[in-house]
Amino acid sequence: MSNHQRLDDGMRWRIVERLEAGQSQVQICREFNLTPSVVCNLWKQFQDTVSIERKPAQGRPRAITATEDRYLSIIARRNRGATASLLSRDLYAATGTRVSRVTVSKRLHETGLFARRPAVCVPITSTNRRVRLAWCREHKNWSMDQWAIILFTDESRISLNTDSRRTFIWREPGTRYLPSNAREIDHYGGEGLMVWTVIMLDGRTPLHVFERGTVTGVRYRDEILEPYVRLFRGAVGPEFILMDDNARPHRALLVDEFLESEDIRRMDWPARSPDLNPIEHVWDDLGMAIATRNPFREPSRK
């Protein structure tokens, strides 16, 4: 929250009352989501003057009123994808006050709103949420030794078409994953390569690139399980556990038969949960690295 956020008199008196009652400034900062300097300055002012009234403004008058500030905050929260320029036009249409997009941004910063890229997630149902929560609670206290026998696997489609049109939303700090701040994406588009890799606590594989065509259960068994997973199973021993998601090729009957023949156990994995897989951090780093380069493109595949 900005150090310059304007607290109304009611809020200022509530803070002073808590301080006089012995509540710490740290507790008050957490309760009211304030920075330490705001509470400290208010308390010092009250001790020096026995008053909580704001000092008369100095310097250049503000471009918009407190009411217009609140209006901007309200419409930004209602339409979190609106640009500062659009909010400026909305304010002009509603009040006749014309301000720049820079001023709009500054006023929204004062109310705790900042332009950030929205979190991207797959659509999940209430059942998905319950299952995901149960899985997290079951595994939250696992030891390093328990995680050390898990082989985390995943595929990812690496896009060769960088989209520079970045979308921003207005949100408060610490609210990245609230549903209102996320944009659901359940598809891929453009040129790209399908790649696969695995990580363990003390190991990893090279990045495997799937050549042309769809990844089927046969390809998953022949290109992934046989040359990679089977070897990790042999190195770790019978306690080895494979983590793969619920993609259709992973659940093919011939894949199940292969894993059973190699005595490879699977970890129960909740549906719609790519974010629970630590290998997602690998894809993030890879994606950022690719975004800074101009990757080689093969001739168009016809």
Backbone bond lengths (Angstrom), bond angles and torsions (degrees), N, CA, C in turn:
res aa  C-N    CA-C-N  psi(-1)  N-CA   C-N-CA  omega(-1)  CA-C   N-CA-C  phi
1 M - - - 1.446 - - 1.516 109.78 -
2 S 1.286 117.33 143.64 1.461 121.24 -177.10 1.511 111.05 -67.63
3 N 1.361 115.81 144.85 1.454 120.52 174.93 1.517 111.30 -64.63
4 H 1.325 117.82 -20.43 1.454 122.24 -175.19 1.520 112.08 -98.46
5 Q 1.329 118.15 12.48 1.458 118.43 -179.85 1.523 109.83 -64.75
6 R 1.301 115.35 135.45 1.447 120.39 -178.17 1.519 110.12 -87.99
7 L 1.317 116.97 116.09 1.451 122.57 177.22 1.531 108.74 -90.85
8 D 1.332 116.05 137.12 1.465 117.47 176.41 1.525 109.42 -73.43
9 D 1.336 115.59 167.65 1.468 119.98 -174.87 1.529 111.15 -61.55
10 G 1.332 116.50 -37.69 1.458 119.01 -179.50 1.519 111.79 -61.34
11 M 1.333 115.71 -44.22 1.449 120.12 178.54 1.526 110.79 -63.94
12 R 1.325 117.18 -42.11 1.466 121.05 -178.36 1.523 111.06 -63.54
13 W 1.357 117.31 -40.15 1.460 119.79 178.83 1.529 110.69 -68.90
14 R 1.320 118.31 -37.68 1.469 120.09 178.67 1.524 110.53 -61.92
15 I 1.323 116.23 -40.05 1.466 120.23 179.37 1.523 110.26 -65.27
16 V 1.342 117.04 -45.38 1.463 120.73 -179.68 1.527 110.57 -62.54
17 E 1.336 117.21 -42.03 1.472 120.55 179.63 1.516 111.38 -60.12
18 R 1.339 116.76 -40.31 1.467 119.97 179.41 1.533 111.14 -68.30
19 L 1.323 115.92 -38.00 1.459 119.25 178.08 1.528 111.17 -65.52
20 E 1.350 116.44 -41.46 1.460 119.64 178.61 1.523 111.71 -66.36
21 A 1.348 115.40 -28.19 1.463 119.82 179.32 1.527 112.41 -79.38
22 G 1.330 116.61 -4.32 1.458 119.88 176.30 1.511 115.21 103.01
23 Q 1.338 117.40 1.30 1.462 119.44 178.41 1.529 109.51 -70.03
24 S 1.325 116.74 140.99 1.467 120.35 -177.47 1.525 111.26 -75.52
25 Q 1.329 114.97 156.51 1.460 119.95 178.29 1.530 111.05 -64.87
26 V 1.327 116.51 -33.65 1.466 119.98 179.02 1.523 110.41 -63.27
27 Q 1.332 116.88 -43.72 1.471 120.62 179.02 1.527 111.05 -63.20
28 I 1.313 116.12 -40.08 1.461 119.91 -179.14 1.531 110.52 -67.49
29 C 1.336 116.90 -39.71 1.470 120.23 177.74 1.516 110.28 -58.44
30 R 1.321 116.45 -42.64 1.463 119.80 -179.96 1.514 111.57 -68.95
31 E 1.334 117.26 -41.61 1.456 121.47 -177.14 1.519 112.28 -64.83
32 F 1.343 116.52 -42.07 1.461 120.88 -175.63 1.526 113.17 -102.12
33 N 1.340 116.85 3.52 1.464 121.49 -179.73 1.528 111.07 56.62
34 L 1.339 115.11 53.86 1.458 121.35 -178.56 1.522 110.21 -119.01
35 T 1.304 116.09 157.19 1.457 120.58 174.23 1.530 109.26 -79.64
36 P 1.331 117.99 151.83 1.469 120.17 -178.09 1.527 113.52 -57.01
37 S 1.347 117.32 -35.90 1.457 119.25 -177.24 1.529 112.16 -64.94
38 V 1.341 117.57 -33.12 1.463 120.41 179.36 1.517 110.29 -63.39
39 V 1.334 116.39 -48.38 1.468 120.47 -178.85 1.526 110.37 -68.04
40 C 1.323 115.83 -42.45 1.472 119.53 -179.00 1.528 111.49 -61.53
41 N 1.330 117.07 -44.94 1.466 120.96 -179.21 1.523 111.81 -65.88
42 L 1.346 116.53 -39.30 1.463 119.91 178.85 1.528 110.46 -64.62
43 W 1.322 117.15 -43.62 1.461 121.57 -179.98 1.527 111.33 -64.84
44 K 1.316 116.51 -41.01 1.469 120.40 178.26 1.517 110.19 -64.46
45 Q 1.345 116.95 -42.27 1.456 120.55 178.80 1.527 110.72 -60.78
46 F 1.340 116.43 -43.34 1.467 119.44 -178.57 1.524 111.14 -66.52
47 Q 1.325 117.97 -39.86 1.453 121.18 -179.79 1.537 111.47 -67.17
48 D 1.330 115.98 -33.68 1.470 119.55 -178.22 1.522 112.78 -81.30
49 T 1.338 116.76 -35.45 1.466 120.35 -170.91 1.521 114.03 -120.57
50 V 1.352 117.23 -8.95 1.464 122.32 -174.21 1.529 109.64 55.43
51 S 1.309 116.29 36.27 1.457 121.98 -179.26 1.531 109.05 -143.69
52 I 1.331 114.78 150.12 1.465 119.24 176.31 1.525 111.20 -114.49
53 E 1.329 117.29 6.67 1.460 120.48 -178.02 1.518 110.55 -69.14
54 R 1.316 114.87 141.57 1.459 120.46 178.38 1.525 109.63 -70.41
55 K 1.326 114.41 143.68 1.448 118.95 176.16 1.521 110.48 -68.32
56 P 1.334 117.90 149.48 1.470 119.96 178.33 1.523 110.51 -56.08
57 A 1.314 115.17 138.61 1.464 119.92 -178.77 1.523 110.66 -63.07
58 Q 1.323 115.16 143.06 1.452 120.90 177.83 1.520 109.40 -118.86
59 G 1.325 116.03 158.33 1.449 120.01 176.95 1.512 112.14 81.53
60 R 1.310 115.51 -156.91 1.461 122.47 -174.98 1.526 111.20 -66.96
61 P 1.356 118.03 133.54 1.469 120.55 178.41 1.524 110.84 -60.50
62 R 1.326 115.69 149.60 1.463 120.22 178.43 1.523 110.03 -68.17
63 A 1.331 114.78 147.69 1.463 119.58 -175.88 1.517 112.00 -71.51
64 I 1.325 117.49 -29.18 1.463 120.71 -178.02 1.524 109.23 -133.23
65 T 1.323 115.80 159.25 1.456 121.79 -176.10 1.521 110.73 -84.21
66 A 1.326 114.94 171.37 1.463 120.33 177.42 1.529 110.77 -62.25
67 T 1.323 116.71 -37.48 1.470 120.54 178.02 1.521 110.67 -62.92
68 E 1.332 116.39 -41.83 1.469 119.97 178.71 1.532 111.06 -68.95
69 D 1.332 116.09 -32.57 1.468 119.28 173.49 1.523 110.62 -59.42
70 R 1.334 115.66 -47.30 1.464 120.27 179.76 1.523 111.10 -63.14
71 Y 1.324 116.27 -38.12 1.464 119.94 178.38 1.524 110.74 -61.46
72 L 1.343 116.77 -45.34 1.469 120.11 178.12 1.522 111.32 -60.79
73 S 1.327 115.97 -42.48 1.461 119.93 -179.94 1.524 111.11 -62.60
74 I 1.324 116.60 -41.01 1.472 120.85 -178.33 1.524 111.12 -66.55
75 I 1.338 117.18 -48.45 1.467 118.19 -176.35 1.530 111.37 -71.20
76 A 1.343 117.46 -28.52 1.466 119.78 176.59 1.523 110.39 -68.46
77 R 1.325 117.66 -36.21 1.467 120.88 178.58 1.528 111.48 -74.56
78 R 1.324 116.46 -30.69 1.462 119.51 177.97 1.524 111.85 -75.43
79 N 1.328 116.21 -35.38 1.464 121.40 179.70 1.525 107.92 -125.57
80 R 1.336 116.21 80.95 1.464 121.45 -170.77 1.526 112.59 -69.47
81 G 1.314 118.08 -13.98 1.450 120.18 178.49 1.519 114.07 -92.85
82 A 1.340 117.11 0.49 1.464 120.52 -178.44 1.523 110.37 -69.76
83 T 1.337 116.28 138.71 1.463 120.77 176.68 1.521 109.85 -78.19
84 A 1.330 116.28 163.35 1.460 120.40 177.67 1.524 110.81 -61.61
85 S 1.337 116.98 -35.67 1.470 119.99 178.38 1.520 111.11 -64.57
86 L 1.350 116.03 -41.86 1.462 119.70 179.03 1.527 110.91 -65.67
87 L 1.318 117.43 -40.53 1.462 120.73 177.86 1.524 110.63 -64.22
88 S 1.333 116.54 -36.65 1.457 119.89 176.97 1.527 110.96 -62.25
89 R 1.332 116.53 -42.22 1.471 120.05 178.70 1.524 111.00 -67.24
90 D 1.346 117.33 -38.34 1.463 120.40 177.80 1.527 110.70 -62.41
91 L 1.336 116.06 -41.56 1.461 120.02 179.14 1.526 110.76 -63.20
92 Y 1.329 116.48 -41.60 1.467 120.30 179.59 1.529 110.90 -64.31
93 A 1.344 115.44 -41.90 1.463 119.26 -179.56 1.534 111.36 -65.68
94 A 1.327 117.21 -33.03 1.461 120.45 -175.83 1.519 113.30 -87.03
95 T 1.345 117.18 -32.74 1.472 119.78 -172.52 1.519 114.26 -124.29
96 G 1.319 117.07 -15.89 1.453 119.66 -176.20 1.519 113.50 84.07
97 T 1.321 117.15 0.66 1.466 121.18 178.88 1.515 109.66 -89.13
98 R 1.326 116.52 126.90 1.459 120.82 -178.47 1.536 108.98 -107.10
99 V 1.321 115.98 121.66 1.465 121.53 178.62 1.524 108.38 -135.01
100 S 1.325 115.91 160.94 1.458 120.85 179.94 1.523 110.61 -80.10
101 R 1.328 115.28 165.55 1.455 119.87 177.16 1.522 110.97 -65.79
102 V 1.334 116.78 -28.59 1.474 120.40 177.46 1.525 110.09 -64.56
103 T 1.323 116.15 -43.27 1.463 120.10 178.11 1.524 110.61 -63.39
104 V 1.328 116.46 -41.82 1.464 120.32 177.56 1.522 110.45 -58.17
105 S 1.321 116.69 -46.38 1.461 120.41 -179.91 1.521 111.49 -60.94
106 K 1.337 116.56 -43.23 1.470 120.01 -179.74 1.524 111.02 -62.66
107 R 1.340 116.61 -42.77 1.463 119.12 -179.77 1.527 111.19 -65.77
108 L 1.310 117.21 -38.61 1.465 119.68 178.56 1.531 111.02 -68.80
109 H 1.326 116.71 -35.05 1.469 119.83 175.53 1.529 110.17 -60.03
110 E 1.326 116.76 -38.39 1.457 120.65 -179.44 1.523 112.03 -65.89
111 T 1.324 116.81 -25.87 1.470 120.30 178.49 1.521 111.82 -94.72
112 G 1.335 116.87 6.64 1.462 119.99 175.91 1.506 115.29 91.82
113 L 1.344 118.10 11.44 1.459 121.54 179.73 1.529 109.86 -104.58
114 F 1.329 115.59 133.31 1.458 121.61 -179.61 1.518 108.90 -134.80
115 A 1.328 117.23 145.81 1.461 121.84 179.22 1.527 109.10 -75.33
116 R 1.322 116.45 120.48 1.451 122.60 179.34 1.524 109.07 -139.51
117 R 1.322 115.79 155.14 1.455 118.70 174.98 1.524 109.52 -71.81
118 P 1.346 118.71 136.01 1.466 119.88 -178.26 1.518 111.59 -69.77
119 A 1.313 115.28 148.61 1.460 119.90 173.06 1.525 108.74 -66.26
120 V 1.319 116.52 142.66 1.461 122.06 179.36 1.519 108.21 -107.04
121 C 1.304 117.11 130.17 1.459 120.63 -178.31 1.517 109.66 -143.08
122 V 1.325 115.02 159.90 1.460 119.70 174.20 1.516 108.42 -83.24
123 P 1.335 118.50 152.19 1.468 119.96 177.54 1.522 110.43 -64.95
124 I 1.319 117.60 132.13 1.463 120.98 177.51 1.528 109.76 -129.44
125 T 1.328 115.47 149.22 1.455 122.21 -179.92 1.520 109.87 -95.19
126 S 1.320 115.92 173.59 1.466 120.23 177.14 1.521 110.76 -62.58
127 T 1.345 116.81 -34.58 1.467 119.97 177.08 1.526 110.28 -65.53
128 N 1.334 116.46 -43.51 1.471 120.17 176.59 1.526 110.47 -56.14
129 R 1.313 116.28 -43.53 1.464 120.30 -178.06 1.528 111.33 -62.68
130 R 1.325 116.13 -42.92 1.465 119.45 -179.32 1.525 111.04 -64.30
131 V 1.323 116.51 -43.44 1.460 120.38 -178.88 1.531 110.60 -67.11
132 R 1.316 116.79 -41.76 1.467 120.82 178.74 1.528 110.61 -61.66
133 L 1.314 116.75 -44.15 1.465 120.64 179.94 1.520 110.91 -63.26
134 A 1.323 116.63 -42.33 1.463 120.05 179.02 1.522 110.82 -62.53
135 W 1.338 116.63 -40.52 1.473 120.29 179.65 1.532 109.99 -64.29
136 C 1.310 117.16 -42.84 1.467 120.65 -179.49 1.521 111.20 -64.32
137 R 1.312 116.70 -41.84 1.461 119.24 179.32 1.529 111.25 -65.45
138 E 1.331 116.24 -36.32 1.466 120.05 -179.71 1.523 111.71 -65.87
139 H 1.339 116.58 -34.21 1.471 119.99 -172.56 1.531 114.39 -106.50
140 K 1.329 118.60 1.04 1.466 119.66 -172.33 1.523 112.89 -66.48
141 N 1.331 118.25 -25.64 1.465 120.72 -177.76 1.530 112.96 -106.04
142 W 1.312 116.58 18.15 1.466 119.03 177.88 1.529 110.01 -64.03
143 S 1.325 114.75 145.96 1.464 120.72 178.06 1.526 110.14 -85.11
144 M 1.324 115.85 169.32 1.461 120.57 176.79 1.523 111.05 -61.98
145 D 1.321 116.73 -34.83 1.467 120.16 179.44 1.526 110.89 -64.66
146 Q 1.321 116.41 -37.73 1.470 119.35 178.85 1.522 111.10 -67.89
147 W 1.335 117.22 -41.26 1.464 119.75 179.30 1.524 111.84 -72.49
148 A 1.328 117.06 -23.57 1.469 120.34 -174.74 1.520 113.04 -66.23
149 I 1.330 118.45 -19.07 1.472 120.39 -178.05 1.532 112.11 -97.16
150 I 1.345 116.62 3.23 1.470 120.68 -178.05 1.527 109.28 -93.00
151 L 1.317 116.01 128.36 1.464 121.53 173.01 1.520 107.75 -100.59
152 F 1.333 116.63 109.52 1.462 121.39 -179.46 1.527 109.09 -87.87
153 T 1.323 116.41 129.01 1.462 121.42 -178.63 1.523 109.56 -126.57
154 D 1.315 114.52 158.03 1.462 118.50 177.08 1.522 109.72 -171.57
155 E 1.335 115.04 151.25 1.456 121.67 169.88 1.514 108.54 -107.17
156 S 1.305 115.27 157.34 1.463 120.19 175.92 1.510 109.11 -151.28
157 R 1.295 114.96 143.69 1.452 119.51 175.08 1.520 108.11 -95.43
158 I 1.309 116.70 117.44 1.457 122.50 -179.71 1.520 108.64 -91.37
159 S 1.317 116.03 115.65 1.456 120.91 -178.46 1.521 110.51 -77.25
160 L 1.324 115.28 135.21 1.467 120.86 175.62 1.524 111.68 -96.24
161 N 1.321 115.83 -1.34 1.463 120.56 178.21 1.517 108.78 -110.01
162 T 1.320 117.14 99.08 1.450 120.76 -179.33 1.521 109.96 -72.66
163 D 1.325 115.31 126.00 1.461 120.84 177.85 1.522 108.34 -96.02
164 S 1.330 116.57 108.61 1.461 120.69 -176.82 1.519 112.59 -84.95
165 R 1.324 118.08 -4.97 1.463 120.78 -179.73 1.528 109.42 -80.85
166 R 1.295 116.07 86.46 1.455 120.92 -176.19 1.521 110.14 -82.85
167 T 1.310 116.31 133.58 1.446 121.98 -179.79 1.518 109.48 -97.54
168 F 1.317 116.89 136.42 1.458 121.79 178.16 1.518 109.38 -120.45
169 I 1.307 116.27 153.45 1.462 122.06 174.63 1.524 107.94 -130.87
170 W 1.322 115.53 163.73 1.468 120.98 174.76 1.515 107.65 -94.38
171 R 1.335 116.47 124.27 1.458 119.89 178.36 1.522 110.29 -150.88
172 E 1.337 114.89 162.59 1.445 121.66 178.12 1.531 109.05 -85.18
173 P 1.350 118.01 153.23 1.467 120.23 175.04 1.524 110.83 -57.66
174 G 1.326 116.32 139.11 1.457 121.10 177.77 1.511 114.91 82.47
175 T 1.356 118.09 8.65 1.476 120.41 -178.16 1.523 112.03 -117.43
176 R 1.344 117.88 23.02 1.464 122.00 -175.53 1.525 112.41 -54.73
177 Y 1.335 117.79 -40.26 1.451 120.04 -171.58 1.524 113.98 -100.18
178 L 1.320 118.31 12.10 1.457 119.05 171.65 1.527 109.45 -66.12
179 P 1.346 117.44 143.91 1.476 119.60 -178.38 1.518 113.71 -53.29
180 S 1.351 117.19 -35.84 1.469 119.40 -178.15 1.520 112.36 -69.62
181 N 1.342 117.51 -15.49 1.463 120.77 -177.09 1.519 112.75 -106.90
182 A 1.311 118.31 6.07 1.470 121.86 -177.64 1.524 109.72 -107.41
183 R 1.321 116.29 153.80 1.458 122.74 174.80 1.518 107.85 -120.95
184 E 1.317 117.23 118.47 1.457 121.12 -175.92 1.526 110.94 -78.51
185 I 1.329 115.89 128.71 1.458 121.90 177.61 1.522 107.42 -133.30
186 D 1.317 116.34 123.50 1.464 120.12 -176.08 1.522 110.83 -127.55
187 H 1.323 117.73 28.82 1.459 120.20 -178.13 1.523 109.52 -153.09
188 Y 1.336 114.54 165.50 1.463 121.62 175.80 1.531 108.27 -121.78
189 G 1.301 115.29 157.28 1.454 118.45 177.98 1.509 111.32 -150.21
190 G 1.340 116.63 159.53 1.454 121.32 177.72 1.519 113.04 84.23
191 E 1.335 114.58 -178.61 1.455 121.05 179.03 1.506 111.26 -67.18
192 G 1.340 116.46 147.68 1.448 118.74 177.96 1.518 112.07 -177.59
193 L 1.316 114.76 175.84 1.459 123.11 178.24 1.515 108.80 -126.21
194 M 1.339 116.88 141.27 1.450 121.70 174.27 1.522 108.16 -92.23
195 V 1.324 116.43 123.68 1.464 120.87 -177.58 1.525 108.86 -126.67
196 W 1.330 115.18 162.87 1.468 121.58 -178.10 1.516 108.61 -144.60
197 T 1.342 115.85 147.53 1.462 120.01 173.97 1.517 109.14 -157.93
198 V 1.327 116.89 171.27 1.454 122.54 176.00 1.520 108.53 -135.62
199 I 1.330 114.97 155.15 1.461 120.98 172.88 1.522 108.94 -137.81
200 M 1.314 114.97 146.97 1.461 122.70 169.53 1.523 107.45 -128.93
201 L 1.308 115.39 177.60 1.453 119.08 -179.92 1.522 111.11 -59.39
202 D 1.344 116.48 -36.00 1.465 120.42 -177.26 1.528 112.50 -124.85
203 G 1.316 118.19 28.26 1.454 118.07 -178.43 1.508 113.28 -169.39
204 R 1.320 114.68 170.05 1.456 121.92 177.96 1.521 107.90 -162.72
205 T 1.327 116.31 171.27 1.459 121.70 175.02 1.520 109.42 -114.09
206 P 1.318 117.49 163.96 1.466 119.26 169.28 1.528 109.78 -64.00
207 L 1.298 116.21 160.87 1.459 120.73 176.87 1.523 108.60 -71.73
208 H 1.330 116.41 122.28 1.464 121.31 179.37 1.525 109.04 -97.03
209 V 1.324 116.33 125.27 1.458 121.66 179.48 1.520 109.03 -102.04
210 F 1.317 116.62 122.49 1.456 121.55 175.37 1.528 108.71 -76.83
211 E 1.294 115.30 126.28 1.460 119.27 176.52 1.515 110.08 -71.00
212 R 1.302 116.49 -175.75 1.467 122.27 -174.09 1.523 111.80 -51.08
213 G 1.319 114.82 147.47 1.459 119.61 175.73 1.512 112.52 108.22
214 T 1.322 114.53 173.09 1.455 121.64 -178.37 1.523 110.99 -84.50
215 V 1.311 116.20 144.86 1.462 120.96 175.95 1.525 108.23 -80.94
216 T 1.305 115.70 112.72 1.460 122.09 -179.81 1.525 109.85 -107.08
217 G 1.349 115.09 175.95 1.446 119.17 176.74 1.523 112.20 -60.97
218 V 1.338 116.70 -36.47 1.467 121.03 179.28 1.529 109.85 -64.98
219 R 1.315 116.52 -46.62 1.468 119.71 -179.94 1.529 110.99 -65.56
220 Y 1.319 116.82 -38.59 1.459 120.10 178.56 1.525 110.77 -61.73
221 R 1.307 116.29 -41.60 1.469 119.63 178.34 1.523 111.46 -68.67
222 D 1.344 116.59 -47.94 1.464 120.36 -172.74 1.527 113.09 -75.61
223 E 1.341 117.30 -35.26 1.467 119.90 -174.79 1.525 113.61 -96.35
224 I 1.343 116.72 -19.55 1.461 119.22 -174.97 1.531 111.90 -118.64
225 L 1.315 116.61 -59.71 1.461 119.49 -173.60 1.524 112.23 -65.03
226 E 1.314 116.09 -46.01 1.465 119.57 -176.43 1.538 112.50 -66.91
227 P 1.336 119.52 -51.87 1.472 118.66 -175.71 1.531 114.71 -82.06
228 Y 1.315 118.99 -22.01 1.468 120.15 -174.39 1.531 112.58 -113.61
229 V 1.339 116.00 -63.63 1.464 120.57 -171.69 1.526 111.60 -62.39
230 R 1.317 116.91 -41.46 1.461 120.05 -178.82 1.531 111.12 -59.81
231 L 1.341 116.46 -37.25 1.459 119.93 179.99 1.533 111.56 -69.66
232 F 1.317 117.36 -38.31 1.460 119.71 176.32 1.525 110.59 -64.47
233 R 1.337 116.09 -39.03 1.473 119.83 177.55 1.523 110.34 -60.10
234 G 1.308 117.46 -41.84 1.451 120.60 179.64 1.521 112.48 -66.79
235 A 1.345 116.55 -34.20 1.461 119.96 -178.14 1.528 111.85 -76.40
236 V 1.334 117.39 -37.40 1.462 121.20 -175.74 1.521 111.60 -82.41
237 G 1.332 116.70 -40.93 1.451 120.04 -179.02 1.518 112.15 109.72
238 P 1.320 117.60 -172.59 1.476 122.02 -172.85 1.525 113.72 -65.30
239 E 1.339 118.47 -20.63 1.462 120.02 179.95 1.530 112.22 -78.17
240 F 1.321 117.40 -5.30 1.463 123.70 -178.76 1.534 111.16 -55.96
241 I 1.356 116.07 138.44 1.472 122.13 177.91 1.525 108.70 -131.00
242 L 1.311 115.43 132.20 1.465 122.10 178.55 1.519 109.87 -96.54
243 M 1.325 115.88 129.87 1.456 120.61 171.54 1.526 108.25 -106.27
244 D 1.320 116.38 115.61 1.465 120.99 168.02 1.516 107.49 -136.44
245 D 1.332 115.67 155.28 1.457 118.22 -174.71 1.523 110.21 -81.60
246 N 1.327 115.43 -168.37 1.462 120.69 -173.24 1.525 112.79 -97.76
247 A 1.335 116.65 26.31 1.466 119.69 176.67 1.530 109.79 -61.35
248 R 1.314 116.01 148.96 1.466 120.41 -174.55 1.521 113.94 -56.50
249 P 1.351 119.80 -43.63 1.473 118.31 178.90 1.529 113.19 -61.11
250 H 1.326 117.13 -30.44 1.466 120.75 -178.30 1.518 112.04 -72.62
251 R 1.325 116.64 -21.28 1.464 120.13 -176.44 1.528 112.38 -107.28
252 A 1.308 116.73 14.91 1.465 120.32 177.84 1.529 109.57 -65.53
253 L 1.323 116.55 150.11 1.464 121.48 -177.96 1.521 111.11 -60.31
254 L 1.320 117.92 -41.02 1.469 119.71 -178.64 1.527 111.17 -67.00
255 V 1.357 117.50 -28.17 1.464 120.89 175.55 1.524 109.36 -69.41
256 D 1.339 116.44 -44.23 1.465 120.21 177.70 1.522 110.89 -59.56
257 E 1.305 116.29 -42.11 1.466 120.38 -179.30 1.521 111.01 -64.95
258 F 1.343 116.69 -40.14 1.458 119.77 179.43 1.529 110.71 -64.49
259 L 1.327 117.08 -46.12 1.464 120.29 -179.07 1.531 110.70 -62.65
260 E 1.320 116.30 -38.72 1.468 119.08 178.58 1.524 111.10 -66.05
261 S 1.332 116.35 -39.84 1.467 119.77 -179.62 1.522 111.91 -66.97
262 E 1.343 117.44 -27.95 1.459 121.67 179.82 1.530 112.52 -96.82
263 D 1.341 115.87 5.36 1.473 121.65 179.50 1.529 110.88 55.52
264 I 1.339 115.89 48.58 1.460 122.52 179.66 1.528 108.97 -106.90
265 R 1.312 115.84 119.03 1.462 121.08 178.53 1.522 110.63 -85.39
266 R 1.330 114.00 151.13 1.455 120.62 177.91 1.528 110.99 -110.33
267 M 1.298 115.99 147.51 1.470 121.80 171.70 1.523 108.77 -84.68
268 D 1.320 116.64 133.94 1.466 119.96 173.45 1.524 108.42 -64.40
269 W 1.315 115.53 128.27 1.466 119.36 -174.37 1.525 109.77 -126.91
270 P 1.351 117.99 126.43 1.468 120.14 -179.67 1.526 111.65 -69.64
271 A 1.312 115.42 142.26 1.460 120.28 179.56 1.522 110.66 -65.83
272 R 1.325 115.35 154.51 1.465 122.53 176.81 1.528 111.53 56.78
273 S 1.325 116.93 47.09 1.467 119.82 -175.47 1.521 112.73 -134.39
274 P 1.331 119.41 48.89 1.463 118.92 178.53 1.525 112.68 -64.06
275 D 1.337 116.70 -28.34 1.464 119.86 -177.58 1.523 113.22 -70.90
276 L 1.337 117.88 -15.93 1.465 120.70 178.10 1.524 111.95 -81.80
277 N 1.312 116.77 -12.20 1.464 121.23 -178.38 1.532 109.19 -86.49
278 P 1.340 118.03 119.18 1.478 118.93 -178.46 1.513 113.91 -62.23
279 I 1.325 117.93 -16.67 1.458 120.30 179.74 1.530 111.17 -68.36
280 E 1.333 116.87 -14.18 1.458 119.81 176.91 1.525 111.42 -59.12
281 H 1.328 116.61 -30.22 1.464 119.23 177.73 1.528 111.01 -65.36
282 V 1.338 116.90 -31.81 1.462 120.61 177.03 1.522 109.67 -64.78
283 W 1.337 115.80 -44.23 1.463 119.20 -179.59 1.530 110.48 -65.31
284 D 1.333 117.52 -36.96 1.462 120.03 177.57 1.523 110.93 -61.02
285 D 1.337 116.09 -48.06 1.467 119.75 -179.51 1.527 110.94 -63.66
286 L 1.328 115.98 -40.80 1.465 119.98 179.68 1.518 110.77 -65.02
287 G 1.323 116.43 -43.05 1.456 119.85 179.49 1.517 112.57 -62.55
288 M 1.333 117.00 -41.26 1.470 120.03 178.35 1.516 111.75 -66.49
289 A 1.359 115.87 -36.59 1.460 119.18 178.50 1.529 110.68 -66.53
290 I 1.327 116.31 -40.83 1.468 120.39 -179.93 1.525 110.40 -67.18
291 A 1.339 116.32 -35.99 1.464 119.85 -177.95 1.520 112.18 -63.57
292 T 1.329 118.09 -21.43 1.466 121.15 -179.30 1.520 112.28 -91.77
293 R 1.336 116.87 0.71 1.460 120.48 -177.40 1.517 110.32 -123.24
294 N 1.317 115.86 167.48 1.454 122.20 170.84 1.515 107.29 -106.24
295 P 1.346 118.02 91.72 1.457 119.55 -172.74 1.519 112.58 -65.66
296 F 1.332 114.55 148.37 1.458 120.67 177.02 1.510 109.39 -65.22
297 R 1.300 116.24 134.72 1.466 121.09 177.43 1.514 109.87 -113.03
298 E 1.326 114.60 130.01 1.448 118.70 174.52 1.525 109.51 -70.95
299 P 1.327 117.51 159.43 1.466 118.95 175.46 1.520 110.77 -55.69
300 S 1.299 116.82 148.64 1.459 121.70 -177.90 1.518 110.82 -52.29
301 R 1.326 114.70 136.25 1.463 120.22 -178.90 1.516 108.53 -91.58
302 K 1.265 116.82 119.30 1.464 120.73 -177.81 1.517 109.40 -109.72
